[in-house]
Amino acid sequence: MFDLTGKTAIITGSSKGIGKSIAMQMALHGAKVVVSSRKADACQVVADEINEACEGTKGGAIVIPCNISDKVALQMLVDETRAQLGKIDILVCNAASNPFFGSMMDIPEDAFDKVMNNNIKSNHLLCQMVIPEMTERKDGSIIIVSSIGGLKSSTVIGTYNISKAADIMLVKNLAAEFGPHNVRTNAIAPGLFKTDFARALWENPEILKQSTATCPLRRIGEPDEIGGAAVFLASSAGTFVNGHTLVIDGGSTA
């Protein structure tokens, strides 16, 4: 039920962290994955690692760099994937930005715009680009990586949380509109994970202690603990899951 053989997946922001975990696990389960981020050399390192791990199997990886803030680059990512791999069965919108840590009263306007454009608009644009072929085939899976920040408040990453709440509603609306065409759209909402993206929240021992104090597992997550959930949502194991936000946070929101 978790076999992705014959499927093609685009995973944005997949040169490290959670995106890398998703790309690796999808490839190990048989998918051809597109490793994508701004830096081609970083993507190539990950693609090589995936291809080595998948040697002798039907899964594998190619590299198509993309800056998600650029609509032309997003279209190139989609077009080049089709040119090299023929189709797009799975879209994982993982790449995101959070250039500001502090009060919402202090965030510069350009930082606010960057968060909204990269965390919401780029996902919307990519979905617009891939959904037509999915509806035509009557098959497709879209996964947007949101955050538990979309479910709760924060005094230091408020704008980021707003964007992640919007991603959850983007998922619900796409699920409602395109579910009748067998295109499933879901979100994954990670809690605190040990990634470069969340470094400000775990690198400081005091902040880390505060962050994990209310987590029943009393720790932060590791990126490899996300990949399996994405495989579930993309595979036949998850074919009746649509419009859902899967929270992976060690129980902290409980």
TAHURA-V950532 format. One record per pair of residues at least 12 apart in sequence whose ideal C-beta (glycine too) atoms are under 10 Angstrom apart, sorted by the first residue. I is the first residue (numbers start at 1). J is the second residue. Records with the same first field share a line. If there is no record, write none. Layout:
I: J / J
This chain:
1: 231 / 232 / 235 / 236 / 237 / 238 / 239
2: 25 / 28 / 29 / 30 / 228 / 231 / 232 / 234 / 235 / 236 / 237 / 238
3: 29 / 30 / 31 / 58 / 231 / 235 / 236 / 237
4: 25 / 26 / 27 / 28 / 29 / 30 / 31 / 32 / 33 / 58 / 59 / 89 / 90 / 141 / 231 / 234 / 235 / 236
5: 29 / 30 / 31 / 32 / 57 / 58 / 59
6: 30 / 31 / 32 / 58 / 87 / 89
7: 26 / 29 / 30 / 31 / 32 / 33 / 58 / 59 / 85 / 87 / 88 / 89 / 90 / 139 / 140 / 141 / 234 / 235
8: 26 / 31 / 32 / 33 / 34 / 62 / 81 / 82 / 84 / 85 / 86 / 87 / 88 / 89 / 90 / 91
9: 22 / 23 / 26 / 27 / 31 / 32 / 33 / 34 / 59 / 61 / 81 / 85 / 88 / 89 / 90 / 91 / 92 / 141 / 143 / 230 / 231 / 234
10: 23 / 33 / 34 / 35 / 36 / 64 / 66 / 77 / 78 / 80 / 81 / 85 / 88 / 89 / 90 / 91 / 92 / 93 / 94 / 126 / 129 / 130
11: 23 / 24 / 26 / 27 / 31 / 33 / 34 / 35 / 36 / 37 / 46 / 61 / 90 / 91 / 92 / 93 / 94 / 95 / 143 / 145 / 230
12: 34 / 35 / 36 / 37 / 66 / 68 / 74 / 77 / 91 / 92 / 93 / 94 / 95 / 96 / 118 / 122 / 123 / 126 / 145
13: 35 / 36 / 37 / 38 / 66 / 68 / 92 / 93 / 94 / 95 / 96 / 97 / 118 / 145 / 197
14: 26 / 33 / 34 / 35 / 36 / 37 / 42 / 43 / 46 / 47 / 50 / 61 / 63 / 92 / 94 / 95
15: 35 / 36 / 37 / 38 / 39 / 40 / 41 / 42 / 43 / 44 / 45 / 46 / 47 / 63 / 65 / 95
16: 37 / 39 / 42 / 43 / 45 / 46 / 195 / 196 / 197 / 223
17: 94 / 190 / 193 / 194 / 195 / 196 / 197 / 198 / 222 / 223 / 224 / 226
18: 92 / 94 / 96 / 145 / 188 / 190 / 193 / 195 / 197 / 198 / 221 / 222 / 223 / 224 / 225 / 226 / 227 / 230 / 248
19: 35 / 36 / 37 / 46 / 92 / 93 / 94 / 95 / 96 / 145 / 195 / 197 / 223 / 226 / 227 / 230
20: 35 / 37 / 42 / 43 / 45 / 46 / 49 / 50 / 94 / 195 / 223 / 224 / 226 / 227
21: 94 / 193 / 195 / 222 / 223 / 224 / 225 / 226 / 227 / 228 / 229 / 230
22: 90 / 92 / 94 / 143 / 145 / 188 / 223 / 224 / 226 / 227 / 228 / 229 / 230 / 231 / 233 / 234
23: 35 / 36 / 43 / 46 / 47 / 49 / 50 / 61 / 92 / 94 / 227 / 230
24: 46 / 49 / 50 / 53 / 54 / 59 / 61 / 223 / 224 / 227
25: 50 / 59 / 224 / 226 / 227 / 228 / 229 / 230 / 231 / 232 / 234
26: 50 / 59 / 61 / 90 / 92 / 227 / 230 / 231 / 234 / 235
27: 47 / 49 / 50 / 51 / 53 / 54 / 57 / 58 / 59 / 60 / 61 / 227
28: 50 / 53 / 54 / 57 / 59 / 227 / 231
29: 54 / 57 / 58 / 59 / 227 / 228 / 230 / 231 / 232 / 234 / 235
30: 54 / 57 / 58 / 59 / 60 / 231 / 235
31: 54 / 58 / 59 / 60 / 61 / 85 / 89 / 90 / 231 / 234 / 235
32: 54 / 58 / 59 / 60 / 61 / 62 / 81 / 84 / 85 / 86 / 87 / 89 / 90
33: 46 / 47 / 50 / 54 / 59 / 60 / 61 / 62 / 81 / 85 / 90 / 92
34: 47 / 61 / 62 / 63 / 64 / 66 / 77 / 78 / 80 / 81 / 84 / 85 / 88 / 90 / 91 / 92
35: 47 / 48 / 49 / 50 / 51 / 61 / 62 / 63 / 64 / 65
36: 62 / 63 / 64 / 65 / 66 / 67 / 68 / 73 / 74 / 77 / 80 / 81 / 92 / 94 / 95
37: 63 / 64 / 65 / 66 / 67 / 68 / 94 / 95
38: 65 / 66 / 67 / 68 / 69 / 70 / 73 / 95
39: 65 / 67
40: 63 / 64 / 65 / 66
41: 63 / 65
42: 63 / 65
43: 61 / 62 / 63 / 64 / 65 / 66
44: 61 / 62 / 63 / 65
45: 63
46: 61 / 63
47: 60 / 61 / 62 / 63 / 64
48: 61 / 63
49: 61
50: 62
60: 85
62: 80 / 81 / 84 / 85
64: 76 / 77 / 78 / 79 / 80 / 81 / 83 / 84 / 85
65: 77 / 80
66: 78 / 80 / 81 / 95 / 122 / 126
67: 95 / 118 / 122
68: 93 / 94 / 95 / 96 / 97 / 117 / 118 / 119 / 121 / 122 / 123 / 125 / 126
69: 95 / 97 / 113 / 114 / 117 / 118 / 121 / 122
70: 122
71: 117 / 121 / 122 / 125 / 126 / 129
73: 122
74: 121 / 122 / 123 / 125 / 126 / 128 / 129
75: 125 / 126 / 128 / 129
77: 126 / 129 / 130
78: 91 / 125 / 126 / 128 / 129 / 130 / 133
79: 129
81: 130
82: 130 / 133
87: 130 / 133 / 134 / 137 / 139 / 140
88: 126 / 129 / 130 / 131 / 133 / 134 / 137 / 140 / 142
89: 130 / 133 / 134 / 137 / 139 / 140 / 141 / 234
90: 130 / 134 / 140 / 141 / 142 / 143 / 230 / 231 / 233 / 234 / 235
91: 123 / 126 / 127 / 129 / 130 / 131 / 134 / 140 / 141 / 142 / 143 / 144 / 183 / 185 / 234
92: 126 / 141 / 142 / 143 / 144 / 145 / 188 / 230 / 233 / 234
93: 119 / 120 / 122 / 123 / 124 / 125 / 126 / 127 / 142 / 143 / 144 / 145 / 146 / 167 / 170 / 171 / 187
94: 123 / 143 / 144 / 145 / 188 / 197 / 226 / 230
95: 118 / 119 / 122 / 123 / 126 / 145 / 197
96: 115 / 118 / 119 / 120 / 122 / 123 / 144 / 145 / 146 / 147 / 160 / 163 / 164 / 167 / 197
97: 111 / 114 / 115 / 116 / 117 / 118 / 119 / 122 / 160 / 163 / 197
98: 111 / 114 / 115 / 118 / 119 / 147 / 149 / 157 / 159 / 160 / 161 / 163 / 164 / 197 / 198 / 200
99: 111 / 112 / 114 / 115 / 118 / 159 / 160
100: 112 / 114 / 115 / 156 / 157 / 158 / 159 / 160
101: 154 / 156 / 157 / 160 / 200 / 201
102: 155 / 156 / 157 / 158 / 159
103: 155 / 156 / 158
104: 154 / 155 / 156 / 157 / 158 / 159 / 161 / 162
105: 158
107: 157 / 158 / 159 / 160
111: 159
112: 159 / 162 / 163
113: 159
114: 159 / 163
115: 157 / 159 / 160 / 161 / 162 / 163 / 164
116: 159 / 162 / 163 / 166
117: 163
118: 163
119: 144 / 145 / 146 / 147 / 150 / 159 / 160 / 162 / 163 / 164 / 166 / 167
120: 144 / 162 / 163 / 164 / 165 / 166 / 167 / 169 / 170
121: 163 / 166
123: 142 / 144 / 145 / 146 / 163 / 166 / 167 / 170 / 171 / 174
124: 144 / 166 / 167 / 170 / 173 / 174
126: 142 / 144
127: 142 / 144 / 170 / 171 / 174 / 178 / 183 / 185
128: 174
130: 142 / 183
131: 174 / 177 / 178 / 181 / 183 / 185
132: 178 / 181 / 183
133: 183
134: 178 / 181 / 182 / 183 / 184 / 185
135: 177 / 178 / 180 / 181 / 182 / 183
136: 181
137: 181 / 182 / 183
138: 180 / 181 / 182 / 183
139: 181 / 182 / 183 / 184 / 239
140: 178 / 181 / 182 / 183 / 184 / 185 / 234
141: 182 / 183 / 184 / 185 / 186 / 230 / 233 / 234 / 235 / 238 / 239 / 241 / 242
142: 170 / 171 / 174 / 175 / 178 / 183 / 184 / 185 / 186 / 187 / 233 / 234 / 242
143: 171 / 184 / 185 / 186 / 187 / 188 / 229 / 230 / 232 / 233 / 234 / 238 / 246
144: 164 / 167 / 168 / 170 / 171 / 174 / 185 / 186 / 187 / 188 / 189 / 245
145: 164 / 167 / 187 / 188 / 189 / 190 / 226 / 230
146: 161 / 163 / 164 / 165 / 166 / 167 / 168 / 169 / 170 / 171 / 186 / 187 / 188 / 189 / 190 / 245 / 246 / 247
147: 160 / 161 / 163 / 164 / 165 / 167 / 168 / 187 / 188 / 189 / 190 / 191 / 192 / 193 / 197 / 198 / 245 / 247 / 249
148: 161 / 164 / 189 / 190 / 191 / 192 / 245 / 247 / 248 / 249 / 252 / 253
149: 161 / 162 / 163 / 164 / 165 / 189 / 190 / 191 / 192
150: 162 / 163 / 164 / 165 / 166 / 167 / 168 / 169 / 171 / 187 / 189 / 245 / 247
151: 164 / 165 / 168 / 189 / 191 / 245 / 247 / 249 / 253
152: 165 / 252 / 253
154: 201
156: 200 / 201 / 207
157: 198 / 200 / 201
160: 197
164: 187 / 189 / 190 / 245
167: 187 / 189 / 245
168: 187 / 189 / 243 / 244 / 245
169: 187 / 245
170: 185 / 187
171: 184 / 185 / 186 / 187 / 188 / 242 / 243 / 244 / 245
172: 185 / 186 / 187 / 242 / 243 / 244 / 245
173: 185 / 243
174: 186 / 242 / 243
175: 187 / 241 / 242 / 243 / 244
176: 242 / 243
178: 242
179: 242 / 243
182: 239 / 242
183: 242
184: 233 / 234 / 238 / 239 / 240 / 241 / 242 / 243 / 244
185: 233 / 241 / 242 / 243 / 244
186: 229 / 230 / 232 / 233 / 234 / 238 / 241 / 242 / 243 / 244 / 245 / 246
187: 233 / 243 / 244 / 245 / 246 / 247
188: 226 / 229 / 230 / 232 / 233 / 244 / 245 / 246 / 247 / 248
189: 245 / 246 / 247 / 248 / 249 / 253
190: 220 / 221 / 223 / 225 / 226 / 229 / 246 / 247 / 248 / 249 / 250
191: 211 / 212 / 215 / 217 / 220 / 221 / 247 / 248 / 249 / 250 / 251 / 252 / 253
192: 207 / 208 / 211 / 212 / 215 / 219 / 220 / 221 / 249 / 250 / 252
193: 220 / 221 / 222 / 223 / 224 / 225 / 226 / 248 / 249 / 250
194: 208 / 219 / 220 / 221 / 222 / 223 / 225
195: 220 / 221 / 222 / 223 / 226
196: 223
197: 223
198: 211 / 220 / 221
201: 220
202: 220
208: 220
211: 252
212: 250 / 252
213: 252
214: 250 / 251 / 252 / 253 / 254
215: 249 / 250 / 251 / 252 / 253 / 254
216: 249 / 250 / 251 / 252 / 254
217: 249 / 250 / 251 / 252
218: 250 / 251
219: 250
220: 249 / 250 / 252
221: 248 / 249 / 250 / 252
225: 248 / 250
226: 246 / 248
228: 248
229: 246 / 247 / 248
230: 246
232: 246
233: 246
